[in-house]
């Protein structure tokens, strides 16, 4: 594998990682809001 291929792979992985974590955080926020709404 060349350095360029490794860099591209790493970049794609980091983009996926960032997307996945923002998705998890949004899910967590939605669950918290639902919990707070159901508490009232």
C-alpha positions in Angstrom: 0.0 0.0 0.0 1.3 3.5 -0.8 1.2 6.4 1.5 -1.5 8.1 -0.6 -3.7 5.1 -0.2 -3.2 5.0 3.5 -3.9 8.7 3.8 -7.1 8.3 1.8 -8.2 5.4 3.9 -7.5 7.2 7.1 -9.4 10.3 5.9 -12.4 8.2 4.9 -12.3 6.5 8.3 -12.1 9.8 10.2 -15.0 11.2 8.2 -17.1 8.1 9.0 -16.0 8.3 12.6 -17.0 12.0 12.9 -20.4 11.3 11.2 -21.0 8.3 13.4 -20.3 10.2 16.6 -22.5 13.2 15.6 -25.3 10.7 14.8 -24.8 9.1 18.3 -24.9 12.5 20.0 -28.0 13.6 18.1 -29.7 10.3 19.2 -28.7 10.9 22.8 -30.1 14.4 22.7 -33.4 13.2 21.3 -33.6 10.5 23.9 -33.0 13.1 26.7 -35.6 15.4 25.3 -38.2 12.6 25.1 -37.3 11.6 28.7 -37.7 15.2 29.9 -41.0 15.6 28.0 -42.4 12.4 29.5 -41.4 13.5 33.0 -43.8 16.4 32.8 
